[in-house]
Amino acid sequence: MDETDRTPIGVGPWPGGRAAWPDDPRYDPELLEGGDARNVVDRYRYWRLEAIVDDLDARRHPFHVAIENWQHDLNIGSIVRSANAFGAEAVHIVGHRRWNRRGAMVTDRYQHVLQHPNIDDLVAWAREHELPIIAVDNTAGAVPVDAFALAERCILLFGQEGPGLTDAAVAAASAHVEIRQFGSTRSINAAAAAAIVMHEWVRQHVPA
């Protein structure tokens, strides 16, 4: 495709110039003047980052997402992006503090991301906030997630690409679910799995 055929990203300066700017503290003068090329829905065009986060905080869903990060899993960024899309309360990264943010596509600026050095720390946090942990992995004893009543307030815990959840993570969970699969591969991409389970939570708890 020729460069001239590419669809412009975002919007240009506010139509009508400064005299037509909205009198609303949520709007960012720099964006109003220069345009907004960020990856945000139209509702948030020209809004300050802090204003967007505040608005999201008023509408987030009461489920959390946690992911083990012992091998610098490249899926974490994509999981953060999906958590933002589905309105998760927060994402919890268990293990290494550093993670690849490329897949997040800057959504980590709008999504609360918490870090836990180990599973015990996540469990303590979950107990403090009275949140059950639901392990997601296609291993023995797991219940198909589409046949399981996900708690409205919960932490959905995912393992890494390849090894899946650690034994300690599974032991810490109050429930264990899996995604139905019918092909030859043992598992699907961790980011894809997380998106499927988050959407299942939305299907069960958010009115159409």
C-alpha positions as CSV (number, residue, x, y, z in Angstrom):
1,M,0.0,0.0,0.0
2,D,1.3,3.5,-0.9
3,E,2.0,5.8,2.0
4,T,-0.5,8.3,0.6
5,D,-3.3,5.7,0.9
6,R,-2.9,5.3,4.7
7,T,-5.8,6.4,6.8
8,P,-4.7,9.3,9.2
9,I,-4.5,8.3,12.8
10,G,-6.5,10.3,15.3
11,V,-7.8,13.8,14.8
12,G,-6.3,17.2,13.9
13,P,-6.6,20.5,15.9
14,W,-9.9,21.4,17.3
15,P,-12.1,22.9,14.5
16,G,-12.5,26.6,14.7
17,G,-9.3,27.5,16.5
18,R,-8.8,28.6,20.1
19,A,-12.0,30.7,20.1
20,A,-14.0,27.5,19.7
21,W,-12.2,25.4,22.4
22,P,-14.5,23.7,24.9
23,D,-14.5,25.3,28.4
24,D,-13.9,22.0,30.2
25,P,-10.9,21.1,32.4
26,R,-10.8,17.6,31.0
27,Y,-9.5,18.9,27.7
28,D,-5.7,19.3,27.1
29,P,-4.8,22.6,25.5
30,E,-1.8,21.0,23.7
31,L,-4.0,18.4,22.1
32,L,-6.7,20.9,21.2
33,E,-4.1,23.0,19.4
34,G,-2.0,20.2,17.8
35,G,-4.4,17.3,17.4
36,D,-4.8,14.0,19.1
37,A,-3.2,10.9,17.5
38,R,-3.4,8.7,20.5
39,N,-5.0,5.2,20.5
40,V,-8.1,6.2,22.4
41,V,-11.9,5.9,21.6
42,D,-13.6,9.1,20.3
43,R,-15.1,9.7,23.8
44,Y,-11.6,10.6,25.0
45,R,-10.3,12.7,22.1
46,Y,-8.4,15.7,23.3
47,W,-8.8,14.7,27.0
48,R,-5.9,14.9,29.4
49,L,-4.5,11.5,30.4
50,E,-5.4,12.1,34.1
51,A,-9.0,12.9,33.1
52,I,-9.2,9.7,31.1
53,V,-7.9,7.6,34.0
54,D,-10.4,9.3,36.4
55,D,-13.3,8.5,34.1
56,L,-12.2,4.9,33.6
57,D,-11.9,4.6,37.4
58,A,-15.5,5.5,37.7
59,R,-16.5,2.7,35.3
60,R,-14.1,-0.1,35.8
61,H,-15.4,-3.7,36.3
62,P,-14.6,-5.4,39.6
63,F,-12.4,-8.2,38.2
64,H,-8.6,-8.2,38.3
65,V,-6.1,-10.0,36.0
66,A,-2.9,-11.5,37.3
67,I,0.0,-13.0,35.2
68,E,3.1,-14.8,36.4
69,N,6.3,-13.2,35.0
70,W,9.3,-15.5,35.7
71,Q,10.7,-15.6,32.2
72,H,9.9,-12.0,31.0
73,D,6.8,-13.3,29.1
74,L,6.2,-11.2,26.0
75,N,2.5,-11.7,26.3
76,I,2.1,-9.4,29.3
77,G,1.8,-6.2,27.2
78,S,-1.0,-7.7,25.2
79,I,-2.7,-8.9,28.3
80,V,-2.6,-5.3,29.8
81,R,-4.0,-4.0,26.5
82,S,-6.9,-6.5,26.7
83,A,-7.5,-5.7,30.4
84,N,-7.9,-2.1,29.4
85,A,-10.3,-2.9,26.6
86,F,-12.5,-5.0,28.9
87,G,-12.4,-2.5,31.8
88,A,-10.5,-4.6,34.4
89,E,-9.9,-3.0,37.7
90,A,-6.2,-3.7,37.7
91,V,-3.5,-6.0,36.3
92,H,-1.1,-7.7,38.7
93,I,2.3,-8.9,37.6
94,V,3.8,-11.6,39.8
95,G,7.5,-12.1,39.7
96,H,10.0,-10.0,37.8
97,R,9.2,-6.3,37.9
98,R,10.4,-5.6,34.3
99,W,8.0,-6.6,31.5
100,N,7.8,-5.9,27.7
101,R,5.5,-2.9,27.3
102,R,5.4,-2.9,23.5
103,G,2.3,-5.1,23.2
104,A,0.4,-2.8,25.6
105,M,0.3,-0.1,22.9
106,V,0.5,2.6,25.7
107,T,-2.6,1.3,27.4
108,D,-0.5,0.8,30.6
109,R,-0.8,4.6,31.0
110,Y,-4.5,4.2,31.5
111,Q,-4.6,0.8,33.2
112,H,-3.6,0.3,36.9
113,V,-0.7,-2.2,37.0
114,L,0.5,-3.6,40.3
115,Q,3.6,-5.7,41.0
116,H,4.0,-8.6,43.4
117,P,7.4,-10.3,44.0
118,N,5.8,-13.7,44.5
119,I,2.5,-15.6,44.7
120,D,2.4,-15.3,48.5
121,D,2.3,-11.6,48.1
122,L,-0.5,-11.7,45.6
123,V,-2.5,-14.1,47.9
124,A,-2.0,-11.7,50.8
125,W,-3.3,-8.8,48.7
126,A,-6.3,-10.9,47.5
127,R,-7.2,-11.8,51.1
128,E,-7.0,-8.2,52.2
129,H,-9.4,-7.2,49.5
130,E,-11.6,-10.3,49.8
131,L,-11.0,-11.4,46.2
132,P,-11.0,-15.1,45.3
133,I,-8.2,-16.2,42.9
134,I,-9.3,-18.2,39.8
135,A,-6.5,-20.1,38.1
136,V,-6.7,-20.4,34.3
137,D,-4.8,-23.3,32.8
138,N,-5.8,-26.4,30.8
139,T,-4.5,-29.0,33.3
140,A,-6.1,-31.9,35.2
141,G,-9.1,-30.9,37.3
142,A,-9.9,-27.7,35.5
143,V,-13.6,-26.8,34.7
144,P,-14.4,-25.3,31.3
145,V,-14.7,-21.6,31.9
146,D,-17.9,-21.3,29.8
147,A,-19.5,-23.8,32.2
148,F,-18.3,-22.0,35.3
149,A,-19.9,-19.2,37.2
150,L,-17.1,-16.6,37.5
151,A,-17.3,-14.5,40.7
152,E,-18.2,-10.9,40.0
153,R,-15.3,-9.8,42.2
154,C,-12.2,-12.0,41.5
155,I,-8.7,-12.2,40.3
156,L,-8.2,-14.2,37.1
157,L,-4.7,-15.7,37.3
158,F,-2.7,-16.7,34.2
159,G,0.6,-18.5,33.8
160,Q,3.4,-18.0,31.3
161,E,3.5,-19.0,27.7
162,G,4.7,-22.7,27.6
163,P,5.0,-23.7,31.3
164,G,1.6,-22.4,32.4
165,L,0.9,-21.7,36.0
166,T,3.3,-22.8,38.7
167,D,2.2,-25.3,41.3
168,A,2.2,-22.6,43.9
169,A,-0.2,-20.5,41.8
170,V,-2.6,-23.4,41.3
171,A,-2.5,-24.2,45.0
172,A,-3.3,-20.6,45.9
173,A,-6.5,-20.5,43.8
174,S,-10.0,-21.2,45.0
175,A,-11.1,-22.4,41.6
176,H,-9.4,-23.7,38.4
177,V,-10.8,-23.2,34.9
178,E,-9.8,-23.9,31.4
179,I,-10.7,-22.9,27.8
180,R,-12.2,-25.7,25.7
181,Q,-9.8,-26.7,22.8
182,F,-10.3,-29.1,20.0
183,G,-7.1,-29.1,18.0
184,S,-3.6,-30.7,18.2
185,T,-1.8,-28.0,20.2
186,R,-1.5,-28.3,23.9
187,S,-2.3,-24.7,24.6
188,I,-3.2,-21.4,23.0
189,N,-1.3,-18.1,23.2
190,A,-1.4,-16.7,26.7
191,A,-2.6,-13.3,25.6
192,A,-5.4,-14.9,23.5
193,A,-6.4,-17.1,26.5
194,A,-6.6,-14.1,28.8
195,A,-8.7,-12.2,26.3
196,I,-11.1,-15.1,26.0
197,V,-11.6,-15.4,29.8
198,M,-12.0,-11.7,30.3
199,H,-14.7,-11.7,27.7
200,E,-16.4,-14.6,29.4
201,W,-16.4,-12.6,32.6
202,V,-18.0,-9.7,30.6
203,R,-20.5,-12.0,29.1
204,Q,-21.6,-13.3,32.5
205,H,-21.7,-10.0,34.3
206,V,-22.2,-7.0,32.0
207,P,-25.7,-6.6,30.6
208,A,-25.9,-6.5,26.8
